[in-house]
């Protein structure tokens, strides 16, 4: 199973940033402004955590809380598994939800410190049915390449949560779904669970 470096860049690079807002105030609705503020607050909270002198365990705990509170992990995991969710036994579904959550957290946390220098500029926001897309311009510190990064957020139970991130048009959820589907077709549900566990253990 590959290490899905896309997830690490999409989430880690997106929240460890230097913010410079450039969108005219009149260009967005109040709801869109609130979604942009949510992404800004998430970035600032992440930077605050990274500035603290935390042990590895303390950093893991702080970032786990941040991710679980602001990313709709279970909802994304269900989308990624697609039709295979219906084929899982109750026990497999419970195991998948837990392993997917652990895998997302472990993957993102393992890459956070490496993206502390990512540059970010807010470009605009727009509505997409129930969701708001916050479009930002991000510079990859490893290549100096500047790309669009779209954060798709939705209000769930009274607060915004991240549903997907797309860098240069490449969706995190769609990429994961393609990769997971390949594994599920080849190795089955238990095979995917085993590979997720291997990835978690290797972090």
TORKOL-4160 file (C-alpha; in steps of 0.2 Angstrom, whole numbers, padded with zeros to 4 digits, m for minus):
203
<pt num="1" X="0000" Y="0000" Z="0000"/>
<pt num="2" X="0007" Y="0017" Z="m0005"/>
<pt num="3" X="0009" Y="0030" Z="0008"/>
<pt num="4" X="m0003" Y="0042" Z="0001"/>
<pt num="5" X="0008" Y="0057" Z="0001"/>
<pt num="6" X="m0006" Y="0068" Z="m0006"/>
<pt num="7" X="m0015" Y="0067" Z="0011"/>
<pt num="8" X="0000" Y="0074" Z="0020"/>
<pt num="9" X="0002" Y="0088" Z="0008"/>
<pt num="10" X="m0017" Y="0092" Z="0006"/>
<pt num="11" X="m0020" Y="0093" Z="0025"/>
<pt num="12" X="m0003" Y="0097" Z="0033"/>
<pt num="13" X="0002" Y="0110" Z="0020"/>
<pt num="14" X="m0015" Y="0118" Z="0021"/>
<pt num="15" X="m0015" Y="0122" Z="0039"/>
<pt num="16" X="0003" Y="0127" Z="0043"/>
<pt num="17" X="0003" Y="0143" Z="0034"/>
<pt num="18" X="0007" Y="0162" Z="0034"/>
<pt num="19" X="m0009" Y="0170" Z="0030"/>
<pt num="20" X="m0012" Y="0186" Z="0018"/>
<pt num="21" X="m0030" Y="0189" Z="0014"/>
<pt num="22" X="m0033" Y="0197" Z="m0003"/>
<pt num="23" X="m0051" Y="0195" Z="m0006"/>
<pt num="24" X="m0062" Y="0211" Z="m0007"/>
<pt num="25" X="m0074" Y="0211" Z="0008"/>
<pt num="26" X="m0089" Y="0214" Z="m0004"/>
<pt num="27" X="m0084" Y="0198" Z="m0015"/>
<pt num="28" X="m0091" Y="0185" Z="m0003"/>
<pt num="29" X="m0108" Y="0182" Z="0007"/>
<pt num="30" X="m0108" Y="0182" Z="0026"/>
<pt num="31" X="m0108" Y="0163" Z="0025"/>
<pt num="32" X="m0093" Y="0162" Z="0013"/>
<pt num="33" X="m0084" Y="0174" Z="0025"/>
<pt num="34" X="m0087" Y="0163" Z="0040"/>
<pt num="35" X="m0080" Y="0148" Z="0030"/>
<pt num="36" X="m0064" Y="0158" Z="0026"/>
<pt num="37" X="m0063" Y="0163" Z="0044"/>
<pt num="38" X="m0064" Y="0145" Z="0049"/>
<pt num="39" X="m0049" Y="0140" Z="0038"/>
<pt num="40" X="m0039" Y="0155" Z="0045"/>
<pt num="41" X="m0043" Y="0151" Z="0063"/>
<pt num="42" X="m0038" Y="0133" Z="0060"/>
<pt num="43" X="m0021" Y="0139" Z="0053"/>
<pt num="44" X="m0018" Y="0150" Z="0067"/>
<pt num="45" X="m0022" Y="0137" Z="0080"/>
<pt num="46" X="m0010" Y="0125" Z="0071"/>
<pt num="47" X="0004" Y="0138" Z="0071"/>
<pt num="48" X="0001" Y="0141" Z="0090"/>
<pt num="49" X="0003" Y="0122" Z="0093"/>
<pt num="50" X="0019" Y="0121" Z="0083"/>
<pt num="51" X="0026" Y="0136" Z="0092"/>
<pt num="52" X="0025" Y="0127" Z="0109"/>
<pt num="53" X="0039" Y="0116" Z="0115"/>
<pt num="54" X="0029" Y="0100" Z="0115"/>
<pt num="55" X="0035" Y="0082" Z="0116"/>
<pt num="56" X="0030" Y="0070" Z="0102"/>
<pt num="57" X="0016" Y="0063" Z="0113"/>
<pt num="58" X="0010" Y="0080" Z="0117"/>
<pt num="59" X="0010" Y="0086" Z="0099"/>
<pt num="60" X="0001" Y="0070" Z="0094"/>
<pt num="61" X="m0012" Y="0073" Z="0106"/>
<pt num="62" X="m0014" Y="0091" Z="0102"/>
<pt num="63" X="m0015" Y="0088" Z="0083"/>
<pt num="64" X="m0026" Y="0073" Z="0085"/>
<pt num="65" X="m0039" Y="0084" Z="0094"/>
<pt num="66" X="m0037" Y="0098" Z="0081"/>
<pt num="67" X="m0040" Y="0086" Z="0066"/>
<pt num="68" X="m0054" Y="0077" Z="0074"/>
<pt num="69" X="m0063" Y="0093" Z="0079"/>
<pt num="70" X="m0061" Y="0101" Z="0062"/>
<pt num="71" X="m0061" Y="0087" Z="0048"/>
<pt num="72" X="m0076" Y="0076" Z="0045"/>
<pt num="73" X="m0066" Y="0061" Z="0045"/>
<pt num="74" X="m0080" Y="0048" Z="0047"/>
<pt num="75" X="m0090" Y="0056" Z="0033"/>
<pt num="76" X="m0074" Y="0057" Z="0022"/>
<pt num="77" X="m0070" Y="0039" Z="0026"/>
<pt num="78" X="m0088" Y="0033" Z="0021"/>
<pt num="79" X="m0086" Y="0042" Z="0004"/>
<pt num="80" X="m0069" Y="0035" Z="0001"/>
<pt num="81" X="m0075" Y="0017" Z="0004"/>
<pt num="82" X="m0090" Y="0020" Z="m0007"/>
<pt num="83" X="m0101" Y="0005" Z="m0011"/>
<pt num="84" X="m0089" Y="m0006" Z="m0001"/>
<pt num="85" X="m0097" Y="0001" Z="0015"/>
<pt num="86" X="m0113" Y="m0008" Z="0011"/>
<pt num="87" X="m0103" Y="m0024" Z="0009"/>
<pt num="88" X="m0094" Y="m0023" Z="0026"/>
<pt num="89" X="m0100" Y="m0033" Z="0041"/>
<pt num="90" X="m0105" Y="m0023" Z="0056"/>
<pt num="91" X="m0088" Y="m0028" Z="0064"/>
<pt num="92" X="m0078" Y="m0023" Z="0048"/>
<pt num="93" X="m0087" Y="m0006" Z="0047"/>
<pt num="94" X="m0083" Y="m0002" Z="0065"/>
<pt num="95" X="m0065" Y="m0007" Z="0062"/>
<pt num="96" X="m0064" Y="0003" Z="0046"/>
<pt num="97" X="m0071" Y="0019" Z="0054"/>
<pt num="98" X="m0058" Y="0017" Z="0068"/>
<pt num="99" X="m0043" Y="0013" Z="0057"/>
<pt num="100" X="m0047" Y="0026" Z="0044"/>
<pt num="101" X="m0048" Y="0039" Z="0058"/>
<pt num="102" X="m0031" Y="0033" Z="0065"/>
<pt num="103" X="m0023" Y="0033" Z="0048"/>
<pt num="104" X="m0029" Y="0050" Z="0044"/>
<pt num="105" X="m0022" Y="0057" Z="0060"/>
<pt num="106" X="m0006" Y="0048" Z="0060"/>
<pt num="107" X="m0003" Y="0053" Z="0041"/>
<pt num="108" X="m0006" Y="0071" Z="0044"/>
<pt num="109" X="0003" Y="0072" Z="0061"/>
<pt num="110" X="0019" Y="0064" Z="0054"/>
<pt num="111" X="0020" Y="0078" Z="0041"/>
<pt num="112" X="0015" Y="0093" Z="0050"/>
<pt num="113" X="0032" Y="0100" Z="0055"/>
<pt num="114" X="0039" Y="0098" Z="0037"/>
<pt num="115" X="0027" Y="0110" Z="0031"/>
<pt num="116" X="0029" Y="0125" Z="0043"/>
<pt num="117" X="0035" Y="0136" Z="0029"/>
<pt num="118" X="0021" Y="0134" Z="0017"/>
<pt num="119" X="0015" Y="0151" Z="0010"/>
<pt num="120" X="m0004" Y="0155" Z="0008"/>
<pt num="121" X="m0015" Y="0168" Z="0001"/>
<pt num="122" X="m0034" Y="0168" Z="0001"/>
<pt num="123" X="m0040" Y="0171" Z="m0017"/>
<pt num="124" X="m0059" Y="0169" Z="m0016"/>
<pt num="125" X="m0074" Y="0159" Z="m0009"/>
<pt num="126" X="m0089" Y="0152" Z="m0018"/>
<pt num="127" X="m0104" Y="0141" Z="m0014"/>
<pt num="128" X="m0107" Y="0124" Z="m0020"/>
<pt num="129" X="m0124" Y="0118" Z="m0015"/>
<pt num="130" X="m0123" Y="0114" Z="0004"/>
<pt num="131" X="m0104" Y="0118" Z="0004"/>
<pt num="132" X="m0092" Y="0133" Z="0003"/>
<pt num="133" X="m0076" Y="0131" Z="m0006"/>
<pt num="134" X="m0062" Y="0142" Z="0001"/>
<pt num="135" X="m0049" Y="0144" Z="m0013"/>
<pt num="136" X="m0032" Y="0148" Z="m0008"/>
<pt num="137" X="m0015" Y="0150" Z="m0017"/>
<pt num="138" X="m0002" Y="0139" Z="m0009"/>
<pt num="139" X="0017" Y="0137" Z="m0012"/>
<pt num="140" X="0025" Y="0120" Z="m0009"/>
<pt num="141" X="0041" Y="0123" Z="0001"/>
<pt num="142" X="0049" Y="0108" Z="m0007"/>
<pt num="143" X="0047" Y="0114" Z="m0025"/>
<pt num="144" X="0042" Y="0132" Z="m0024"/>
<pt num="145" X="0028" Y="0128" Z="m0035"/>
<pt num="146" X="0012" Y="0139" Z="m0032"/>
<pt num="147" X="m0005" Y="0130" Z="m0034"/>
<pt num="148" X="m0023" Y="0133" Z="m0031"/>
<pt num="149" X="m0029" Y="0124" Z="m0015"/>
<pt num="150" X="m0048" Y="0122" Z="m0013"/>
<pt num="151" X="m0055" Y="0118" Z="0004"/>
<pt num="152" X="m0073" Y="0112" Z="0004"/>
<pt num="153" X="m0081" Y="0115" Z="0020"/>
<pt num="154" X="m0099" Y="0112" Z="0027"/>
<pt num="155" X="m0108" Y="0117" Z="0042"/>
<pt num="156" X="m0112" Y="0101" Z="0052"/>
<pt num="157" X="m0120" Y="0101" Z="0069"/>
<pt num="158" X="m0118" Y="0120" Z="0069"/>
<pt num="159" X="m0100" Y="0121" Z="0065"/>
<pt num="160" X="m0089" Y="0121" Z="0049"/>
<pt num="161" X="m0079" Y="0105" Z="0045"/>
<pt num="162" X="m0068" Y="0101" Z="0031"/>
<pt num="163" X="m0075" Y="0088" Z="0019"/>
<pt num="164" X="m0062" Y="0088" Z="0005"/>
<pt num="165" X="m0046" Y="0097" Z="m0001"/>
<pt num="166" X="m0041" Y="0099" Z="m0019"/>
<pt num="167" X="m0024" Y="0104" Z="m0024"/>
<pt num="168" X="m0022" Y="0110" Z="m0042"/>
<pt num="169" X="m0039" Y="0102" Z="m0046"/>
<pt num="170" X="m0034" Y="0085" Z="m0038"/>
<pt num="171" X="m0046" Y="0080" Z="m0024"/>
<pt num="172" X="m0040" Y="0071" Z="m0009"/>
<pt num="173" X="m0056" Y="0061" Z="m0007"/>
<pt num="174" X="m0057" Y="0056" Z="m0025"/>
<pt num="175" X="m0038" Y="0051" Z="m0025"/>
<pt num="176" X="m0041" Y="0041" Z="m0009"/>
<pt num="177" X="m0056" Y="0033" Z="m0016"/>
<pt num="178" X="m0047" Y="0027" Z="m0032"/>
<pt num="179" X="m0033" Y="0020" Z="m0022"/>
<pt num="180" X="m0044" Y="0012" Z="m0009"/>
<pt num="181" X="m0055" Y="0004" Z="m0023"/>
<pt num="182" X="m0040" Y="m0003" Z="m0031"/>
<pt num="183" X="m0035" Y="m0012" Z="m0015"/>
<pt num="184" X="m0053" Y="m0017" Z="m0011"/>
<pt num="185" X="m0055" Y="m0025" Z="m0028"/>
<pt num="186" X="m0038" Y="m0034" Z="m0027"/>
<pt num="187" X="m0037" Y="m0039" Z="m0008"/>
<pt num="188" X="m0055" Y="m0037" Z="m0001"/>
<pt num="189" X="m0061" Y="m0028" Z="0014"/>
<pt num="190" X="m0050" Y="m0037" Z="0026"/>
<pt num="191" X="m0035" Y="m0034" Z="0015"/>
<pt num="192" X="m0038" Y="m0015" Z="0016"/>
<pt num="193" X="m0040" Y="m0016" Z="0034"/>
<pt num="194" X="m0023" Y="m0025" Z="0036"/>
<pt num="195" X="m0014" Y="m0012" Z="0025"/>
<pt num="196" X="m0022" Y="0002" Z="0035"/>
<pt num="197" X="m0015" Y="m0006" Z="0051"/>
<pt num="198" X="0002" Y="m0008" Z="0043"/>
<pt num="199" X="0002" Y="0010" Z="0039"/>
<pt num="200" X="m0003" Y="0016" Z="0056"/>
<pt num="201" X="0010" Y="0005" Z="0064"/>
<pt num="202" X="0024" Y="0012" Z="0053"/>
<pt num="203" X="0021" Y="0030" Z="0059"/>
